[in-house]
Amino acid sequence: MFEFVRTHTKLLQLMLVLLIFPSFVFFGIQGYSRFTEGGATTVAKVDGQAITRAEWDQAHLRQVERMRRQLPNVDVKLFDNPNTRRETLEALVNERLLLTAAVKERLTVGDERLRRIFLEDPQFAAFRNPDGSLNQSMAQAQGMSSEMFVAQLRQELAMQQVLRGVTQSGIAPPAVAGSALDALFQRRTIAYQRFDTQTYASRITPSDAEIEAYYKANESEFTAPEQASVDYVVLDVEALRKGITLSDKDLHDYYEQNKARYTVAEERRARHILVAADKDTSADARSKAKARAEALLAEARKSPAAFAELAKKNSADSGSASQGGDLDWSARGGMVSKALEDAVFALKPGEIAPLVESEFGFHVVKLEAVRGGEVKPFDAVRASIADEVSRQQAARKWAEAAEQFTNTVYEQPESLQPAIDKLKLEKRSATVLRRPAPGASGVLASAKLLDAVFGNDNVRNKRNNTDAIDVGPNQLAAAHVTGYQPTRTLPLTEVRERVLARVIATRAAEVARKDGEAKLAQVKEASATELPNKTTLSRQQRQNLPPMLVEAVLRADAAKLPVPLGVDLGEGGYVVARIDAVLPRESLDEKPAREQYGQAWSSAETRAYLDSLKQRYKAEIRPAASDAAAADAAR
């Protein structure tokens, strides 16, 4: 089969070009890969409705972006691992559950309640204009129109109603809360004696026969994983950019064609006096409002310098009146009323506009200042233009370069040098490569590349190139094995010190346990048997004792004292302890502690309710999702 492929390479290349190349042109290598790998693959279902791989990817990207905004200095790669991707999918399933329940139970939010929440809830302060309307600029920054913002807010509030009855009704009975707080804060006085393996280790001298016997019985502990040394090359946009040379003419032409992008947006700062008269105002009242506004306009024109004081005394806009009617800086599209905005952008600084009528009433408007509108000089943006143009040219070359790279490493498998020479790539090397690659990052952490290196006999043993492997967005790599060592058991001479340490540790633990159990028997027979150490501990005050001991002491039934117990710490040794007294929990403010417990109780009930919704609406996460999370994290 492989010989046929090699013999008929040209024919197959023609077929591939005809069938596949158009897809590369439209979607790019990564897009094509995602298409073929199943961006539409169902990873979960809720009420029969699929959640696709693409939706999961988008949700994870949104989550990472939120974390990046909250923690600007954090490395976002920390969030790209199987656990966080799985958490994103579970959160997406829960969101669909709540939305499904809200629709099924006909839960909705009326316009009046929606408006009240928007005006009163502090979390929406950044989205409110001084007059209480929606700040269009802020909504657009979130990628939403005003209609989308309102629809999303209504949907989120409806989803909250599904859980509110559970989250706000959690009651922790005093007796239950008291028992739980006892478990957390109760103190116990103990006497104890430790039998540490370190104490016994110096007394143990294993024979050569014991060392060899342990080695033979535990050879699996002393193996070296398979490893390879490889040369590899990476083709990506950055690699292509290195071969691109830009002339001054190229940069100047781009600057002229995109001059609008390098123009600072003009902003204007105005003051206004609002005489309220909305659409429901009667004609008579509206006429009176207009007459009052005209009088204020005349007064403002008579004394322009006193405009701020006039606004403080007369403006109905509660958000700006106290600031002398100041509307702050605003660009085109950022004001709540188009009529008001048109008037502001028609003025010169210091001018007062003719009376402006809007859906809110009548406005007396004065322009204070103008800023922006200047075009940044070419030299100031030259570097960013060069970066952008080189990226664009590299992106245009990507499909052709990717095809050349793929064909070259396949057609000339004995070396990566032809691909390096043809595309001006950098040869890289890794002397010790393992699967999985501990501590590796980037290309060498790609599960696909490691599978190609270690899973293909033709590559591993005959030293052929791997195929071109998709290791990231618009990123291909190929490797060539220069040396390979299979999994092997290390000889005793090489690991003797490790075996010796293991034998001593095992023997020391056995002796410590034997002596500890003998001491425990004495304590059980005579409860007053002396134990050298005494302390009082709790889950908050562990006294630097081993966690296994602390948990054993606090879990033990202390209804009848004293209570002797022994705790095997494995290779850490053995501890004999005796519980002598149970003390009341440490003094603490009961009210916040009970409130926290109540919150924990409500949280547990909420999780239980979500589980019941999952059963009701048949929510499921497909097993393949875990594999997908791991594969994506390895990219």
Secondary structure, DSSP 8 states (H G I E B T S, - for coil): -HHHHHHTHHHHHHHHHHHHHHHHHHHHHHHHHHHHHTTT-EEEEETTEEEEHHHHHHHHHHHHHHHHHHSTTS-GGGG-SHHHHHHHHHHHHHHHHHHHHHHHTT----HHHHHHHHHH-GGGGGGB-TTSSB-HHHHHHTT--HHHHHHHHHHHHHHHHHHHHHHT-----HHHHHHHHHHHH-EEEEEEEEEEHHHHHTT----HHHHHHHHHHTGGGGEE--EEEEEEEEEEHHHHHTT----HHHHHHHHHHTGGGGB---EEEEEEEEEE--TTS-HHHHHHHHHHHHHHHHHHHH-GGGHHHHHHHH---HHHHTTTTEEEEEETT-SS-HHHHHHHTT--TT-B-S-EEETTEEEEEEEEEEE---B--HHHHHHHHHHHHHHHHHHHHHHHHHHHHHHHHHHSTT-SHHHHHHHT---EEEEEEESS-TT--GGGG-HHHHHHHHS-HHHHTT--B---EEEETTEEEEEEEEEEE--EE--HHHHHHHHHHHHHHHHHHHHHHHHHHHHHHHHHH-TT---SEEEEE-SS--TT--HHHHHHHHHS--SSS-EEEEEE-GGGEEEEEEEEEEE------HHHHHHHHHHHHHHHHHHHHHHHHHHHTT-EE-THHHHHHHHHHT-
